Structure formats: C-alpha cells, structure tokens
Amino acid sequence: MGKLINDFNDYRTRMNDRIMESANTNIKRFFALDTTTYADGALDVKTKEMLGLVASMVLRCDDCIKYHLGKCHEAGVNHAEMNEVFMIANLVGGSIVIPHYRRAVEYWDELNEAAQ
C-alpha cells in the first residue's frame, strides 16, 4: 500500500483508539451512528459513500475525503464514476474545492495503484 494510504490509516486507527479510551457515551453513540448510517439501506453503501465524498469535498475536510475515497474504492467505484463525483463536488463547492480535488485525485490514484 502507498505511503499516503498507510499514513492516513495508521494515524486514524491510532487516534480513534485513543479517543475511545476516554470517550463518553455520547461520543461512542456518535461514532456508532456514523457507522450505521453508511450501512446498506434504501441506498446502497456505494451510493452513500459517494454522497459522503461529495459532502466532504464541499466541506473541505481532507481527512474525510481520504476516508470516503477509501470506502468508495472498497465499494467498487470506478474511475468514470469517481470523475463524476469529483465534478459534482467542484460544481457544488466552487473553485475553493480545487485544492482538495487535487489531493483527492492523488489519493485516488494511490488507492488504485495499491490495488494492482
């Protein structure tokens, strides 16, 4: 796996574990709500992850973008679908999203290279 992916996943896992050591019930419930929201339901996981990615790009959260890119990759989003997701995010978010778009493309490329 690539450096960007390993660094992100290692940090996220380490800090989530640290947070859960002292988390109160509300934080634990919030984390659980996040997990269950992205499960299959009326919308499938793939669609939900693409929606999460667009929202994360518009909100300009690089950690969230990386997370949802990884989940989109796991859910089988292909290159053409990802390009449309990126275009929607840029359209909705405007030009301020472009720096996040650059980093998202870099991370997406690394996810695809790691899968080969």
KOLRO-157796 format. One record per residue: residue number from 0; chain; x, y, z of N, C-alpha, C in turn. Coordinates in steps of 0.05 Angstrom, whole numbers, plus 32768, in hexadecimal, padded with zeros to 4 digits. Last residue first. Layout:
BEGIN
   num   cadena     nu     nv     nw    cau    cav    caw     cu     cv     cw
   NUM        A      X      Y      Z      X      Y      Z      X      Y      Z
...
***
This chain:
BEGIN
   num   cadena     nu     nv     nw    cau    cav    caw     cu     cv     cw
   115        A   7FBD   7FC6   7F69   7FC7   7FB7   7F52   7FDC   7FA2   7F5A
   114        A   7FB1   7FE5   7F93   7F9F   7FCF   7F8E   7FAA   7FBD   7F77
   113        A   7FD3   800F   7F92   7FD7   7FFC   7FA7   7FC7   7FE3   7FA2
   112        A   7FBC   802D   7F68   7FD7   8021   7F65   7FDC   800B   7F79
   111        A   7F8D   803E   7F82   7F8C   802D   7F6A   7FA7   8020   7F64
   110        A   7FA2   805E   7FAB   7F90   8047   7FB1   7F90   8034   7F9A
   109        A   7FBD   8085   7F8C   7FCC   8073   7F9D   7FBB   805A   7FA5
   108        A   7F91   809E   7F74   7FA6   8091   7F63   7FB6   807D   7F74
   107        A   7F79   80B3   7FA2   7F6B   80A0   7F92   7F7E   8090   7F80
   106        A   7FA1   80D9   7FB0   7F9B   80C2   7FC2   7F8C   80AC   7FB3
   105        A   7F9F   80FC   7F84   7FB8   80EF   7F8C   7FB3   80D6   7F9D
   104        A   7F6A   810C   7F87   7F73   80FD   7F70   7F8D   80EF   7F76
   103        A   7F6C   8128   7FB8   7F5A   8111   7FB5   7F63   8100   7F9D
   102        A   7F8E   8152   7FAD   7F97   813E   7FC0   7F86   8125   7FBE
   101        A   7F6C   816D   7F87   7F87   8164   7F80   7F91   814D   7F93
   100        A   7F40   8178   7FA7   7F3D   8166   7F90   7F58   815B   7F87
    99        A   7F55   819D   7FC8   7F4D   8183   7FD4   7F49   816F   7FBE
    98        A   7F5C   81C7   7FA4   7F74   81BC   7FB2   7F6D   81A1   7FBE
    97        A   7F24   81CE   7F93   7F38   81C4   7F81   7F51   81BA   7F8F
    96        A   7EFF   81E7   7FB3   7F02   81CA   7FB6   7F1A   81BF   7FA6
    95        A   7EFB   821A   7FA3   7F09   8216   7FBC   7F0E   81F8   7FC1
    94        A   7ED8   821A   7F77   7EF5   8219   7F72   7F06   8214   7F8C
    93        A   7EA0   81F3   7F8E   7EAD   8209   7F81   7ECB   8206   7F80
    92        A   7E7D   81CB   7FA2   7E8F   81DA   7FB4   7E9D   81F2   7FA8
    91        A   7E61   81B8   7F75   7E52   81C1   7F8D   7E64   81D3   7F9F
    90        A   7E8B   81AD   7F52   7E75   81BE   7F4A   7E67   81CA   7F62
    89        A   7EAB   818B   7F6F   7EB6   81A4   7F66   7EA0   81B8   7F5E
    88        A   7E88   8160   7F77   7E93   816E   7F8E   7E9E   8189   7F86
    87        A   7E7F   8151   7F42   7E69   815A   7F52   7E73   816A   7F6A
    86        A   7EB3   8140   7F34   7EA7   8156   7F26   7E8F   8162   7F36
    85        A   7EBA   8114   7F56   7ECC   812B   7F59   7EBF   8144   7F4B
    84        A   7E93   80F2   7F41   7E91   80FB   7F5D   7EA2   8114   7F61
    83        A   7EA9   80EA   7F0E   7E8F   80F8   7F11   7E8B   8102   7F2D
    82        A   7ED8   80CE   7F1C   7EDA   80E8   7F0E   7EC0   80F8   7F10
    81        A   7EC1   80A0   7F32   7ECF   80B3   7F43   7ED2   80CE   7F36
    80        A   7EAC   8089   7F03   7E9A   8091   7F19   7EA7   80A5   7F2B
    79        A   7EDC   807E   7EE9   7EC8   8090   7EDD   7EB4   809A   7EF1
    78        A   7EF5   805A   7F0D   7F02   8074   7F06   7EED   8087   7EFB
    77        A   7EC5   803D   7F3B   7ED9   803C   7F26   7EE2   8058   7F1F
    76        A   7EBA   8022   7F7B   7EB6   803A   7F69   7ECC   8039   7F54
    75        A   7EBC   7FF8   7F9F   7EBD   7FF2   7F82   7EB7   800A   7F70
    74        A   7EC1   7FFE   7FD4   7EA6   7FF9   7FCB   7EA5   7FF5   7FAC
    73        A   7EF6   800C   7FDA   7EED   7FF2   7FE4   7ED2   7FEA   7FD8
    72        A   7EF2   8040   7FC5   7F03   802C   7FB8   7EFA   8010   7FC0
    71        A   7ED2   8057   7FEC   7EC8   8056   7FD1   7ED8   8041   7FC1
    70        A   7EF6   8054   8017   7EDC   8045   8018   7ED0   8042   7FFC
    69        A   7F1E   8077   8006   7F24   805B   800C   7F0B   804A   800C
    68        A   7EFF   80A6   8002   7F0C   809B   7FEA   7F13   807D   7FEE
    67        A   7EF1   80AD   8037   7EDD   80A5   8024   7EE8   809C   800A
    66        A   7F25   80BA   804C   7F15   80A4   8057   7F01   809A   8042
    65        A   7F33   80E7   802F   7F43   80CF   802D   7F33   80B6   8036
    64        A   7F0A   810A   8040   7F0D   8103   8024   7F1C   80EA   8021
    63        A   7F15   810E   8076   7EFC   8102   806E   7EFD   80F9   8051
    62        A   7F46   8129   8072   7F45   810F   807F   7F2C   8100   8077
    61        A   7F36   8159   8058   7F48   8146   804B   7F48   812B   8058
    60        A   7EFE   817A   8050   7F0B   816A   8066   7F1C   8155   8059
    59        A   7EDB   819D   8034   7EF8   81A0   8033   7F06   8193   804B
    58        A   7EA7   819A   8029   7EAE   81A4   8044   7ECC   81A7   8047
    57        A   7EAB   8182   7FF7   7E9F   819D   7FF9   7EA6   81AA   8014
    56        A   7EC2   8151   8006   7ED1   8164   7FF5   7EC6   8180   7FF7
    55        A   7E99   813C   8026   7EB4   8141   8032   7EC4   8154   8021
    54        A   7E70   8136   8000   7E6D   8148   8017   7E87   814F   8023
    53        A   7E89   8111   7FDE   7E81   812B   7FD4   7E7E   813F   7FEB
    52        A   7E8E   80E5   8002   7EA6   80F2   7FF6   7E9F   810E   7FEB
    51        A   7E59   80D9   800E   7E6B   80E2   8023   7E84   80F0   8018
    50        A   7E4A   80C7   7FDB   7E3D   80DF   7FE7   7E4E   80EA   7FFD
    49        A   7E6A   809A   7FD8   7E6D   80AF   7FC5   7E61   80C9   7FCF
    48        A   7E54   807D   8003   7E70   8086   8004   7E76   809C   7FF0
    47        A   7E20   8073   7FF0   7E24   8083   8008   7E41   808D   800A
    46        A   7E2C   8053   7FC3   7E1F   806D   7FBF   7E23   807E   7FD8
    45        A   7E42   8026   7FDE   7E51   8035   7FC9   7E46   8051   7FC5
    44        A   7E19   8013   7FFF   7E32   801E   800A   7E41   802F   7FF6
    43        A   7DD7   8027   7FE6   7DED   8014   7FEA   7E06   8023   7FF5
    42        A   7D9D   8040   8006   7DB4   8045   7FF4   7DCA   8030   7FFA
    41        A   7D80   8026   802C   7D72   802E   8014   7D87   8035   7FFE
    40        A   7DBC   8005   803E   7DA0   800C   8046   7D91   8011   802C
    39        A   7DFC   7FF5   8055   7DE7   7FF2   8041   7DCC   7FF8   804D
    38        A   7E1B   8029   807E   7E14   800D   8078   7DFF   800C   8062
    37        A   7E23   805D   808F   7E2F   8055   8076   7E2B   8038   806F
    36        A   7E0B   805D   80C1   7E00   806E   80AC   7E0A   8065   8091
    35        A   7E2C   803F   80E2   7E12   8033   80D9   7E06   8044   80C2
    34        A   7E57   8063   80EA   7E5B   8048   80DE   7E41   803D   80D3
    33        A   7E3F   808F   8102   7E4D   8092   80E9   7E50   8077   80DB
    32        A   7E2C   8076   8130   7E19   8082   811E   7E26   8085   8102
    31        A   7E5C   806B   814A   7E4B   8055   8141   7E36   805E   812D
    30        A   7E6E   809F   8155   7E7E   808D   8143   7E6D   8076   8139
    29        A   7E44   80AD   8178   7E49   80BC   815F   7E59   80AB   814B
    28        A   7E4C   808A   81A2   7E33   8089   8192   7E36   8097   8177
    27        A   7E7D   809D   81B4   7E7A   8081   81AB   7E61   807E   819A
    26        A   7E6E   80D0   81C4   7E81   80CD   81AF   7E7F   80B0   81A3
    25        A   7E4A   80C2   81EE   7E41   80D1   81D7   7E54   80CF   81BF
    24        A   7E69   80A7   8214   7E54   8099   8206   7E4B   80A7   81ED
    23        A   7EAE   80BD   820B   7E95   80B9   821B   7E80   80AC   8209
    22        A   7EEF   80A2   8204   7ED7   80AD   81F8   7EBF   80A8   820B
    21        A   7F21   8090   820F   7F15   80A2   8223   7EFA   80AD   8219
    20        A   7F2C   806C   81E7   7F35   8066   8202   7F27   8077   8217
    19        A   7F1C   8083   81B8   7F0A   8070   81C4   7F12   8068   81E1
    18        A   7F4A   80A1   81AB   7F31   80AE   81B2   7F1E   809C   81C1
    17        A   7F6D   8077   819F   7F73   8089   81B5   7F5A   8097   81BE
    16        A   7F55   8061   8171   7F59   8050   8189   7F5D   8062   81A2
    15        A   7F59   808E   8150   7F3F   8084   8157   7F40   8072   8170
    14        A   7F91   8090   814C   7F83   80A5   815A   7F66   809D   8161
    13        A   7F9D   8060   8130   7FAA   8066   8149   7F9A   807B   8159
    12        A   7F7E   8066   8101   7F7A   804F   8114   7F85   8056   812F
    11        A   7F95   8095   80EB   7F78   8093   80F1   7F72   807D   8105
    10        A   7FCB   8085   80E3   7FC4   809B   80F5   7FA7   8099   80FE
     9        A   7FC3   805A   80BE   7FD1   8056   80D8   7FCA   806C   80EC
     8        A   7FAA   8074   8093   7F9C   805E   80A1   7FA9   8059   80BD
     7        A   7FD2   809A   8083   7FB7   80A2   808B   7FA9   808C   809C
     6        A   7FFE   8079   8078   8000   808F   808C   7FE4   8097   8096
     5        A   7FE9   8058   804F   7FF3   804D   8068   7FF3   8062   807E
     4        A   7FDD   807F   8027   7FC8   806D   8032   7FD1   8062   804D
     3        A   800F   8096   801C   7FF8   80A6   8024   7FE3   8096   8032
     2        A   802D   8068   800D   8034   8077   8025   801C   8088   802F
     1        A   8008   802E   7FF5   8017   8047   7FF2   801A   8056   800D
     0        A   8011   7FE9   8000   8000   8000   8000   8012   8019   8000
***
